[in-house]
């Protein structure tokens, strides 16, 4: 049996989630090949070749794959699966992975297993349901298993591998069903939210964008942390939706998660409750966030947070 893992990358380098996805793939016990599809993505392929446990890297470099549009990536993956005899197809449950994997499953005529957090065996997996309040153990009898992986649930594979790179030449043509019109990229010197070891998140309790910037950003600067937010804060315009943590945002599992002015709606908890240490600051002692917090402080965030920031050297 063989596993094909589709790498998540920006053509220049791999996303950290790819290493976690390889960690999940290795638990299945199959030979693991990694597909790097894009344009001018040799550097990403070289990175993939260094991941521990990877048998080989398939490099698909073509103009129609530059933006990893779902239609083109899906056609490529399906052709490789059918010609290569793969029994498992995996990718990280990122924006890119969630975009193309359902199409792969549909084209192959199989069900998709979404956002798995554990591997029981080659055909049995665990995934959260009901916003993470319950776990389902799923037995998949399909001949080909299409799976997205919650990266934060698996240890990242190391970088002491030395696999070969096979450059694919017979690639599917551009299906021309969609095209990228424009892309607005947010660049930041801060750690990436999904891979940061410390995350400082703010909620609707901050009251305004100015207060969010003054309190959350200053504390994050002191801690060298990534900035997160609840959906309510994003909807209120305090911060860009790229910072949203939760069921409809990003799933994070940092060493330290500081939730400020966040009540703890179930959708938000689903995105951060796997953090190793959770610190909650809220004036409402009955706020649901305190139910999962490692440390909780009931108080006025407009007094507490400046004092906390000032005390950090």
C-alpha positions in Angstrom: 0.0 0.0 0.0 1.1 3.5 -0.8 0.2 7.0 0.5 0.3 10.2 -1.7 0.7 13.3 0.4 0.1 16.7 -1.3 2.4 19.3 0.1 1.2 22.7 1.2 3.6 25.4 0.0 3.9 28.9 -1.6 6.2 27.8 -4.4 9.2 29.1 -2.4 9.0 27.0 0.7 6.9 24.4 2.5 4.3 25.2 5.1 5.0 23.7 8.5 1.7 21.8 8.2 3.2 19.6 5.6 5.6 18.2 8.2 2.7 17.4 10.5 0.8 15.8 7.7 3.7 13.6 6.9 3.8 12.6 10.6 0.2 11.5 10.3 0.8 9.7 7.0 3.7 7.7 8.6 1.3 6.4 11.3 -0.7 4.6 8.6 2.3 2.5 7.9 2.4 2.8 4.1 5.2 4.1 1.9 4.8 7.9 1.7 5.4 9.9 -1.5 5.0 13.6 -1.4 3.6 15.6 -4.4 4.8 19.2 -4.8 2.7 20.9 -7.5 3.2 24.5 -8.5 5.4 26.7 -10.7 9.0 27.4 -10.0 8.7 25.3 -6.9 12.1 23.5 -6.9 13.0 24.9 -3.5 9.8 23.5 -2.0 10.5 20.1 -3.5 14.0 20.1 -2.1 12.6 20.8 1.3 10.2 18.0 0.9 13.0 15.6 0.0 14.6 16.3 3.4 11.5 15.3 5.4 12.1 12.1 7.4 10.2 9.0 6.3 9.4 10.3 2.8 10.2 7.7 0.1 10.1 10.0 -2.9 9.0 13.4 -4.0 6.9 13.9 -7.1 7.5 17.4 -8.6 4.8 18.8 -10.9 6.0 22.1 -12.2 3.8 23.9 -14.7 2.2 27.3 -15.3 -1.3 26.0 -14.7 -0.3 24.8 -11.3 1.2 28.1 -10.1 -1.8 29.1 -7.9 -2.8 25.6 -7.0 -6.4 26.0 -8.2 -8.6 23.2 -7.0 -9.6 22.0 -10.5 -6.1 21.7 -11.8 -4.6 20.2 -8.7 -7.5 17.7 -8.4 -7.0 16.4 -11.9 -3.3 16.0 -11.3 -3.8 14.1 -8.0 -6.4 11.8 -9.5 -4.2 10.9 -12.5 -1.3 10.1 -10.1 -3.5 8.0 -7.8 -4.9 6.0 -10.6 -1.6 5.4 -12.3 0.5 5.0 -9.1 -1.7 2.6 -7.2 -2.1 4.8 -4.1 -4.5 3.6 -1.4 -4.4 6.8 0.7 -4.4 10.4 -0.3 -3.6 13.0 2.4 -3.1 16.7 2.8 -3.1 19.1 5.7 -6.5 20.6 6.5 -5.5 24.1 5.4 -7.3 26.5 3.1 -5.6 24.9 0.1 -6.2 21.3 1.2 -9.8 21.9 2.1 -10.3 23.5 -1.4 -9.1 20.6 -3.6 -9.5 17.4 -1.6 -13.3 17.2 -1.8 -13.0 17.5 -5.6 -10.4 14.6 -5.6 -12.7 12.4 -3.5 -15.7 13.2 -5.9 -13.7 12.4 -9.0 -12.5 9.1 -7.5 -16.1 8.3 -6.3 -15.2 7.9 -2.7 -16.0 9.6 0.6 -13.7 12.1 2.2 -12.4 11.9 5.8 -12.1 15.4 7.0 -9.8 16.9 9.7 -8.6 13.7 11.3 -6.8 14.0 14.7 -5.7 10.4 15.1 -4.9 7.2 13.1 -6.1 4.0 14.6 -5.2 1.8 11.7 -4.9 1.9 7.9 -8.7 2.2 7.6 -9.8 3.6 10.9 -9.4 7.3 11.9 -10.6 9.7 14.6 -12.1 13.1 13.8 -13.9 15.7 15.9 -17.6 16.4 15.4 -20.1 18.8 16.9 -17.5 21.6 17.0 -15.1 19.3 18.8 -17.4 18.3 21.6 -17.4 14.7 20.5 -15.0 12.4 18.7 -16.0 10.0 16.0 -14.0 6.9 15.2 -14.6 6.3 11.5 -14.0 3.0 9.6 -13.5 3.7 5.9 -14.1 0.8 3.6 -13.3 2.7 0.3 -10.4 1.3 -1.7 -8.9 4.8 -1.8 -9.1 7.0 1.3 -9.0 10.7 0.8 -8.1 12.4 4.1 -7.4 15.9 5.4 -5.3 16.1 8.5 -5.6 18.5 11.4 -1.9 19.5 11.6 -1.9 20.6 15.2 -2.9 17.0 16.3 0.2 15.3 15.0 3.9 15.7 15.7 5.9 17.1 12.8 8.2 14.8 10.9 11.9 15.6 11.1 14.3 16.9 8.5 16.9 14.2 8.3 15.6 12.5 5.2 17.2 12.3 1.8 14.7 11.1 -0.8 14.9 11.4 -4.5 12.9 13.9 -6.6 11.1 12.7 -9.7 10.1 15.5 -12.1 6.7 14.6 -13.7 6.4 15.5 -17.4 3.1 14.1 -18.5 0.8 16.6 -16.7 -2.9 17.3 -17.2 -3.6 20.4 -19.2 -5.2 23.5 -17.7 -8.9 22.7 -17.4 -9.7 26.4 -17.6 -12.6 26.2 -15.3 -11.4 28.9 -13.0 -8.6 31.5 -12.9 -7.0 33.7 -10.3 -8.0 37.3 -10.7 -6.0 38.8 -7.9 -4.5 38.0 -4.5 -4.0 40.2 -1.5 -1.3 38.8 0.7 -0.9 39.9 4.3 2.8 40.1 5.2 3.9 40.2 8.8 7.1 39.9 10.8 5.1 37.9 13.4 5.0 34.1 13.6 2.4 32.4 11.4 -0.8 31.9 13.5 -1.1 28.2 12.9 2.5 27.4 13.8 3.2 30.0 16.5 4.2 28.7 20.0 2.5 31.7 21.6 -0.8 33.3 20.5 -2.5 36.3 22.0 -6.2 36.6 21.0 -8.7 39.3 21.5 -12.5 39.3 21.4 -15.5 41.6 21.3 -14.7 42.7 24.8 -11.9 45.0 23.4 -14.8 47.3 22.2 -12.9 48.8 19.3 -10.1 48.4 16.8 -8.1 51.1 18.6 -8.3 49.2 21.9 -7.5 45.9 20.1 -4.3 47.5 18.6 -3.4 49.2 21.8 -3.8 46.2 24.1 -3.5 43.0 22.1 -0.8 44.1 19.7 1.4 45.6 22.4 1.2 42.4 24.5 1.9 40.2 21.4 5.0 42.4 20.6 6.3 41.8 24.1 5.9 38.0 23.9 6.9 37.6 20.3 3.5 36.1 19.7 1.1 35.7 16.8 -2.2 37.6 17.0 -5.5 35.8 17.0 -9.1 36.9 17.3 -12.6 35.6 17.9 -15.1 35.7 15.0 -17.0 38.5 16.8 -13.8 40.6 16.8 -13.3 39.9 13.1 -16.9 40.7 12.2 -16.6 44.0 14.2 -13.6 45.0 12.1 -11.1 45.0 14.9 -8.7 42.8 12.9 -8.4 41.0 9.5 -10.2 37.7 9.1 -6.8 36.0 8.6 -6.5 36.2 12.4 -9.7 34.4 13.1 -9.4 31.4 15.4 -12.2 28.9 15.6 -14.4 26.4 13.8 -14.8 28.7 10.8 -11.3 30.2 11.2 -7.9 28.6 11.9 -7.2 25.7 14.3 -4.2 26.4 16.6 -2.4 24.4 19.3 0.3 26.7 20.7 2.3 26.1 23.9 0.5 29.2 25.3 -2.8 30.7 24.3 -3.9 34.0 25.9 -7.6 34.8 25.4 -8.5 38.4 26.3 -12.1 39.6 26.3 -13.3 36.3 24.7 -16.3 34.7 26.3 -15.6 31.3 24.8 -18.3 30.5 22.3 -18.3 26.8 21.3 -17.1 27.7 17.8 -14.0 29.5 19.2 -13.2 26.8 21.6 -13.1 24.3 18.8 -10.2 26.1 17.3 -7.9 26.5 20.3 -8.7 24.1 23.1 -5.8 21.9 22.2 -3.3 24.6 23.3 -1.0 23.3 26.0 -1.6 26.2 28.4 -4.7 28.5 28.1 -4.8 31.8 30.0 -8.2 33.6 30.0 -8.9 37.2 31.0 -12.5 38.2 31.3 -14.7 40.3 33.6 -17.5 37.7 33.5 -16.7 34.9 36.0 -19.4 32.7 34.2 -17.7 33.0 30.8 -17.4 29.5 29.2 -13.7 30.2 28.4 -12.9 29.6 32.1 -14.2 26.1 31.7 -11.2 25.0 29.7 -8.6 27.6 30.9 -5.5 26.5 32.7 -5.3 29.8 34.4 -8.2 32.3 34.6 -8.3 35.9 35.7 -11.6 37.6 36.4 -11.0 41.3 36.0 -11.3 44.4 33.8 -9.1 43.7 30.8 -8.5 47.5 30.3 -6.7 47.5 33.6 -5.2 44.0 33.7 -3.7 43.8 30.2 -1.7 47.1 30.4 -0.3 45.9 33.8 0.6 42.5 32.4 2.3 44.1 29.4 4.2 46.5 31.5 5.4 43.7 33.8 7.0 41.7 31.0 10.6 42.6 30.6 
